[in-house]
Amino acid sequence: MSYVGPRRLFPRDGANAYDTHEFLKRQIGSPDRDTSASGSGTNVNQSLAPIGMGDNFTYAPNPPQSQGQGSTSANPSPTGLGSTGITGFADTILYFDSIYANTNSMTNLGQLIWNIGPINSGSDITNCVEIKIEPFWFPNSYLNNGGNGVAPPYTPSQPSPAQFYFRRVFMLIQGLPSRQSAQASEGKKYHFEFYVADVNGYASLLVPLNDTYYFQSIVQSITQMQAQFLLPPYFTPIPLYDDVITVTIQIPNNGQNFTFQTQGGVPLTIFGPIATVYNPPVAVYITGANSPWADVNALLNNPLGTFVTQTTSFITAELSLINTTTDSIFSTVTATMLIPQNRIAFSMRFTSVVGQPTNYLYPCHI
């Protein structure tokens, strides 16, 4: 149905049609809405007060008001809305890629951290009321008795059930107050539960059982996304492998394969078992190789990538790339290596209340 001119609660004279969109918009934005104990609800604009909740999140609870009190001018509005009240909702869609996660992410505890500003054109997420997540692919790994991951899709050193035995994965957005989450036994909590819909050699498709989380109180500011991945039944953190590492590449003589060693103590098990020929080989992408020979650099920094074919020892792995140059000599060069099989990437939609008209009133539970 289309309307000409301003929307009305009853779009046609004498009709029973009721415009819920317009009614809710007026109710939420009205500064005179009854907030008493006997009233119909809460004046969102005037009952939200900021309270700090750590470095990454702040939220606005609804403080109690005396009976019959219609407004509370002492309590500020949600951030940036001014005195006109809430008039609409706006979406921000962000893409989180583990390649660009913060270096202080605790991957051994299944945690990835991103700063919101660099992803969102320098701005944080403000006045957020819901988060929606889309299905995404998650790297396969297995937990051994020591709690350390063994590179997918290989068997752990000690027999144990497959990582996705229960076909479920939980995501906890760390930093939010405890009541702003789904609650489980023994103080466990999460924000999204995923069904493991498809498992292949290197990754599994995670599909959210409920793709939208509605906050109980407006989250005034989100400066970081701190996602932790957990397994049932004990909400065990899933150790994650590095997907971007620094390597030292040995430049061989003409006609021989390039080999490399990892830096910073990163184990070669992130590619697979030690002293094993990989079938299929593991795809990798190398950047930043800057040797004295331009043709060697062109080989290593090829944007189409190359493969790790095997680990020849506990410290050395071999590339499928063969040195076809004739001017280089045996030496080494430092470079950055991307390992796609260990990468995690997903998109999220953040819905915020805004102090300007928008093309829809959303979300609400009715």
C-alpha positions in Angstrom: 0.0 0.0 0.0 1.3 3.4 -0.8 0.4 6.7 0.8 0.2 10.3 -0.6 1.4 12.9 1.8 2.2 12.3 5.5 1.5 8.9 7.0 -1.5 8.7 9.4 -2.5 6.2 12.0 -5.6 5.4 10.1 -4.8 5.8 6.4 -8.4 6.0 5.1 -11.3 7.7 6.8 -13.6 5.1 8.4 -11.3 2.2 7.7 -10.1 -0.3 10.2 -6.6 -0.4 8.8 -4.1 0.6 11.5 -0.6 1.9 10.6 1.6 0.1 13.2 4.7 1.7 11.7 3.5 5.2 12.4 2.0 4.4 15.8 5.3 2.9 17.1 7.3 5.8 15.6 5.1 8.3 17.5 5.2 6.3 20.7 8.9 5.9 20.8 9.7 9.5 19.9 7.1 11.2 22.0 8.5 13.3 24.8 5.2 13.0 26.6 4.9 9.3 26.7 3.6 7.9 30.0 6.5 6.3 31.9 4.6 5.7 35.2 4.2 2.3 36.7 0.7 2.1 35.4 1.6 3.5 32.0 2.2 1.7 28.7 5.9 1.8 28.5 9.2 3.7 28.8 10.1 7.0 27.3 13.2 5.8 25.5 14.5 9.3 24.9 14.4 10.5 28.5 15.1 7.4 30.6 18.4 6.4 29.2 21.5 7.3 31.3 25.1 6.5 30.3 27.1 4.2 32.5 30.6 3.1 31.7 31.2 -0.6 31.1 34.9 -1.0 30.5 37.0 0.3 27.7 35.1 -1.1 24.8 31.4 -0.8 25.6 29.0 1.6 27.3 25.3 1.2 27.7 22.3 3.1 28.9 20.1 1.4 31.5 16.6 2.6 32.3 16.7 4.0 35.9 13.5 3.9 38.0 11.3 6.9 38.0 8.8 8.1 40.5 5.2 7.2 39.8 3.5 9.7 37.5 6.7 11.3 36.4 6.4 12.0 32.7 10.0 13.2 32.0 13.4 13.3 33.5 15.4 16.2 32.1 18.4 15.3 34.4 19.0 12.1 32.5 20.7 12.7 29.1 19.5 11.3 25.8 21.3 8.5 24.0 24.6 9.7 22.5 24.2 12.3 19.7 20.4 12.3 19.5 19.9 15.7 21.0 16.5 16.8 22.4 14.3 15.8 19.5 14.1 12.1 20.6 14.5 8.9 18.5 13.1 9.2 15.0 14.5 6.2 13.2 17.0 3.4 12.9 20.1 3.1 10.7 22.3 0.1 9.8 26.1 -0.2 9.6 27.4 -3.4 8.0 31.0 -4.3 8.8 33.2 -7.1 7.5 35.6 -8.7 10.1 38.5 -10.5 8.6 41.1 -12.3 10.8 43.8 -11.2 8.4 43.4 -7.7 9.9 42.7 -8.6 13.5 44.7 -7.0 16.2 48.0 -8.6 17.1 46.9 -8.8 20.7 44.1 -11.2 19.9 44.4 -14.3 22.1 44.0 -16.9 19.3 45.0 -19.7 21.7 41.8 -18.9 23.6 39.7 -18.6 20.4 39.6 -14.8 20.5 39.9 -12.3 17.7 39.9 -8.5 18.2 39.2 -5.7 15.7 39.1 -2.0 16.3 35.9 -0.6 14.9 37.2 2.8 13.8 39.6 1.6 11.0 36.9 -0.6 9.5 34.0 1.9 9.9 35.6 5.0 8.2 37.0 6.2 11.5 33.8 6.0 13.5 32.7 3.8 16.4 29.2 2.2 16.5 26.9 4.3 18.7 23.5 3.7 20.2 23.3 0.1 19.0 20.2 -1.9 19.7 20.8 -5.1 17.7 23.5 -7.1 15.9 22.9 -9.5 13.1 25.4 -12.0 11.8 25.5 -14.0 8.5 26.7 -17.6 7.9 30.4 -18.0 7.4 33.1 -20.6 7.0 35.2 -21.6 10.1 38.6 -23.5 9.9 38.6 -27.1 11.0 40.9 -28.1 13.8 41.0 -30.7 16.5 41.8 -30.5 20.2 44.3 -32.9 21.7 44.6 -33.7 25.4 46.9 -30.7 25.9 44.4 -28.3 24.6 46.5 -27.3 21.6 45.2 -27.3 18.0 46.5 -29.7 15.4 46.4 -28.5 11.9 43.2 -29.5 10.0 42.1 -32.0 8.8 44.6 -34.3 10.6 44.1 -36.6 13.5 45.3 -35.3 16.9 48.2 -37.0 18.7 45.8 -38.5 21.2 42.5 -39.9 20.0 39.5 -37.7 20.8 36.1 -36.9 19.4 36.0 -34.5 16.4 35.9 -30.8 17.2 32.4 -30.4 15.8 31.0 -33.6 17.4 28.0 -31.7 18.8 27.5 -29.8 15.5 27.4 -26.5 17.5 29.7 -23.5 17.9 29.0 -20.5 20.2 30.2 -16.9 19.7 30.6 -14.6 22.7 31.1 -10.9 22.2 33.4 -10.1 25.1 33.2 -6.7 26.9 29.4 -6.4 27.1 27.8 -6.5 30.6 26.7 -10.0 31.6 23.0 -9.4 31.3 23.5 -8.3 27.7 23.9 -11.9 26.5 22.2 -15.3 26.4 22.8 -17.1 29.7 23.8 -20.7 30.2 24.6 -23.0 33.2 27.5 -22.3 35.5 27.8 -18.6 34.5 28.5 -19.4 30.8 27.1 -16.9 28.3 27.1 -16.2 24.5 25.5 -14.1 21.9 25.2 -16.4 18.9 24.8 -20.1 18.5 25.7 -21.7 15.2 24.8 -25.0 13.6 27.7 -26.7 11.8 25.9 -27.3 8.5 28.7 -28.5 6.3 32.1 -29.9 7.1 34.7 -30.4 4.4 38.5 -30.9 4.5 39.6 -27.5 5.7 36.5 -25.5 6.8 33.0 -25.9 8.2 29.9 -23.7 7.4 28.5 -22.1 10.5 24.8 -21.1 10.2 23.3 -19.0 13.1 20.3 -20.6 14.7 19.1 -17.1 15.6 21.0 -14.5 13.4 19.9 -11.5 15.4 20.7 -10.5 19.0 18.6 -7.7 20.5 20.2 -5.7 23.3 18.2 -5.1 26.4 19.6 -1.6 26.8 21.0 0.7 24.2 24.8 0.1 23.8 26.0 3.7 23.5 29.5 3.0 22.1 31.2 0.0 20.6 34.9 0.7 19.9 36.1 -2.9 19.5 34.7 -6.3 18.3 36.0 -9.0 20.6 34.7 -12.3 19.3 35.5 -15.6 21.2 34.6 -19.0 19.7 33.5 -21.7 22.1 32.5 -25.4 21.9 29.8 -27.3 23.8 29.2 -28.8 26.3 31.6 -26.9 28.5 32.0 -23.7 26.4 35.6 -24.7 25.7 37.6 -22.0 23.7 38.6 -23.1 20.2 42.3 -22.5 19.6 42.8 -20.6 16.4 45.9 -20.8 14.1 47.7 -17.8 12.8 46.7 -16.9 9.3 49.4 -14.3 8.8 53.0 -15.1 9.8 56.5 -13.8 9.2 58.9 -16.3 7.5 62.5 -16.4 6.5 62.8 -17.8 2.9 65.9 -19.6 1.7 66.7 -18.6 -1.9 68.1 -21.8 -3.4 70.3 -22.4 -6.4 68.8 -22.4 -9.8 66.4 -25.3 -10.4 65.7 -26.0 -6.7 62.7 -25.5 -4.5 62.4 -22.5 -2.2 62.2 -23.5 1.5 61.3 -21.4 4.6 61.3 -21.2 8.3 58.7 -19.4 10.5 59.6 -16.6 12.9 58.4 -15.9 16.4 58.1 -19.5 17.5 55.1 -20.3 15.2 55.1 -24.1 14.9 55.0 -25.6 11.4 52.0 -27.7 12.6 49.8 -24.8 11.4 50.3 -26.3 7.9 49.9 -30.0 8.9 51.9 -32.9 10.4 55.7 -32.7 10.5 57.7 -34.5 7.9 54.7 -35.1 5.7 54.0 -34.5 2.0 50.7 -32.6 1.8 48.1 -33.9 -0.6 46.6 -31.6 -1.5 49.3 -29.0 -0.9 48.5 -26.0 1.3 47.9 -22.7 -0.5 49.8 -19.6 0.7 50.4 -16.1 -0.5 53.7 -14.3 0.0 54.2 -10.5 0.2 57.0 -8.2 1.1 59.9 -10.3 -0.1 62.6 -7.8 -1.0 65.8 -9.5 -2.1 68.5 -7.9 -4.2 67.1 -9.6 -7.3 64.0 -8.3 -8.9 63.2 -11.6 -10.7 63.4 -13.5 -7.4 61.0 -11.0 -5.8 58.6 -11.4 -8.7 58.5 -15.1 -8.2 58.0 -14.9 -4.4 55.5 -12.0 -4.4 53.3 -13.5 -7.2 49.7 -12.3 -6.3 48.4 -15.7 -7.6 50.1 -17.4 -4.7 52.0 -20.7 -4.3 51.8 -23.9 -2.2 53.5 -25.5 0.8 54.1 -29.0 -0.3 55.7 -30.6 2.8 57.5 -30.0 6.0 61.0 -31.5 5.7 61.8 -31.1 9.4 60.4 -29.5 12.6 61.8 -26.1 11.5 61.8 -26.2 7.6 59.0 -26.4 5.1 59.2 -26.6 1.3 57.4 -24.5 -1.3 56.2 -25.8 -4.7 58.0 -22.7 -6.2 61.2 -23.5 -8.1 64.0 -20.9 -8.5 64.1 -20.3 -12.3 66.4 -17.3 -12.0 70.1 -17.4 -13.0 71.5 -14.3 -11.3 70.6 -15.1 -7.6 72.9 -16.7 -5.1 72.1 -18.9 -2.1 70.8 -16.5 0.6 67.7 -15.6 2.7 64.9 -13.0 2.6 62.2 -12.1 5.1 58.6 -12.0 4.0 55.0 -12.1 5.1 52.9 -15.3 4.4 49.1 -15.6 4.4 47.6 -19.0 5.0 44.0 -19.0 3.7 43.0 -22.3 5.4 43.4 -20.6 8.8 41.4 -17.5 7.9 38.1 -16.5 9.5 35.9 -13.8 8.0 32.2 -12.8 8.7 29.9 -9.8 8.3 27.8 -8.2 10.9 25.0 -5.6 10.7 24.7 -3.2 13.6 21.4 -1.3 14.0 21.5 2.0 15.8 18.9 4.5 16.9 19.5 7.9 15.2 18.2 11.4 15.7 17.0 11.9 12.1 14.2 10.5 9.9 14.9 7.2 8.3 13.0 5.1 5.8 11.7 2.6 8.3 11.0 2.0 12.0 12.9 -1.1 13.1 13.6 -3.3 15.1 10.7 -4.1 17.6 9.2 -7.2 19.1 5.5 -7.4 18.4 
